[in-house]
Amino acid sequence: MRPFLRFQAQLRLSRRGSGLALLLTMGPGKPGLKKVSQMSDNEAFGLPDQDILDSLSITQKSPAWSHYRREVRRSQMSDNSKVITIVYRCRHNEPKHSTAHQRDRLKHSQGTSNLLNAARACDRRWNGQPQTSAQAPVLERHSEARHRAIIAVRCAARKRTFNSVADPEYLTEMQLVSGNPNIRLPSPHTVQRDVERLYEGMAALVTSYFKKRDRVVHVVIDGWTAPIHTSNIGIVLVWEDNGKLYRTLLELVKLTERHTGEYLAMRVAKTLQLYQLDRYMHLLNQDNASNCDTTAVHLATHITTFRGLIERLRCLLHAVQIVANMIESFFNKQYKRKRVTAAAGTNSGSADTSSGADLLDADEQELREILTGEIETDAAEVQAQSIADGGRAEHDGRVAKTIREQAIADMAAVGIVISPSEAAAALKVLPKHAALANKTRDSGPVRNAFEKAVARHPPQPLFGHYQHIHPRNATRWDSDYRLLMSSHALREAIDSLLQIRDLKLNAMKLMPQEWSLSTNLRDMLASIHELVQRFQQNNVPLIIDVFPAFAQLQRDLITMVNLPTLPNVCRVAAHAGYLVSRKYFSRFFEECDAYTTAIVMCPDRKLHWFVKHQWPVDAIELVRRRAIDNFYRRFKPPLSTQNQPLAPGQPGSSTAPIAAMNIGVNRWRSISMPAPPPIDVDDIMEYLNTSPVRLPRDIMMSVLEYWNKELAATPCLAKMGLAYASAPATTADAERAFSEGRNQVAWNQRAMSSQTFRAKMSLGAWADAPWFNYNVAEDIISHSSRPLRPLRRSPSEESLS
């Protein structure tokens, strides 16, 4: 057994793409825990986190450590020495005990008395029960009201139907867990009413929480049509608390009139005033449609602390999407969908011949049929769709048409002209890729042949482990990038598939020039894909990263424009994308001062960031004045009376009695020079006059954590820093809330009332908010409803008992 112990076989399961690889590695067994605990940080730097944490159990004798969750952080110092730090976080997520404790790995057992006292105090507050951000429904005793509250929250937060409580298996499960065969469960209708009761009762907690917090909050709004066929506007709140970022859906407001900017502003203002949040509203984020500008202007008339367009943020991802769509427009021929439109109220129909089908050759005709198909719609439906697609879609189309023409003219002026053959070849790139993706997905024979081709020709891992060609999605430009990546990863399989004549796929075959253009387009979109991935993470993307991200994108586009090896159509497309980015970059800077102020309030950037990136002097001075104005307007309280000059006759004033000996020259020489006024470190002028501060990299401190730490020393500056550092850069939070809404209603629940749907959406979002409390939920249920009736038993069960 000793050779086996010395050289153990380690089976590692690693997921790569969609496959599951089984790796068998032979080597010396991992060192013992005692040996690991004796290693230096340089020696243990490459060990797994769990081995390092397990080795601490040898010397970790204090009872304080069991109260904390442990994390391993590695950092490399300037002298190339390596340091391992153990981070300890409270298991209860207690707000009063939220600061993470850090110890060097080799010194983790020194001085634990303070940590032990803090852990014991935290345990007393929570009675030893682990908690999450919202108080977890852990019970010492069972109560019917609390059980009903848990069921209602579960249905709302976890997207369960009300009828799920009527499942026989659920009743059996509860009888088994409780040990009570006569346990009473609420009916689906009771669960629905409990959701509405909790929604109404918990609203007071929202107001109380933000009133106690007494700091600004940001609002994200977006329109949406719910699965129950009602038009709504989602109001999402984004804020920070104790150095952490939070977001939640406040309300889903039903719209009953035309969606004008004035009407939307009125509904948003009324909702915020209902929760008494109007005085805390700071920045508003919407997409780039002109109707949203009107909403911001009218909202300022309802909420006096909101300044309209000056504090109106624009969705970064929407602007980036327009850049991507502009570039793709040179490589994508828009085939008009063939419609058979029936007049309203009649059975006859006439074909819409405006698609220009007679001008297409056979291959293009086939591409159009694959990509668009033939649909039959009612005339009223066509009109409704055109109205629904207004606003944002109309804005995107108008911007694209104008800038595309300007880009072609600009590049032609410097001798870069797209030839007709190159333009025709470029317009077929995306349609051919998309048509083949649809064919391999929808056609059984083609799909089977393609799967066999992929088995013979595996995907190239350089482009990703795709097993099929990613289809396009008309509402997401990112699907075009994935379409190109998957096509290049499976190029050998695609070439093999296109050689099968019986499948008749000749119309989807790319010529060598088209493959070359496809390669260039793929790499051009990679810069945009990198930016989007950064702003589509689970955490909230912030405006402090908007200008740096846009600046990098513009540098990439300028490089593409000036690269002579790129085809002319690619250089013109890159210039068009650059013009779009410059348009929105200027709008970010000129209309709203929040973007630049947010960078100023980054302690590691300040005004030096603008100097480093070669902004004009007058622009930097404008950024400075805007930051100063914002500070004194909203975050600097009035001066205290202690700093006011003394009134005549008061002790220390110039009219105080003169001592007998202080006459003549002694009167002046006996008075010492007044001390210079103390430096107010909690002032924007002093902050701007100091150099940037490097944030500690060893603990990965964020800007929010920095200002939360400075809240006690410089409260005014810290509140301003927290306000701007927590501002959202996109409307993704509202869109995520809408995605959750689609899961709230099953296909057979479309008759749910709008009031119930709103209550379920809001309660589900509030369940993870810091103000949610199950004790309050239990009180709401117990005081607003009757106890459940006893479970009715069948005659056969009565006879058996």
Disulfide bonds with the S-S distance in Angstrom:
none
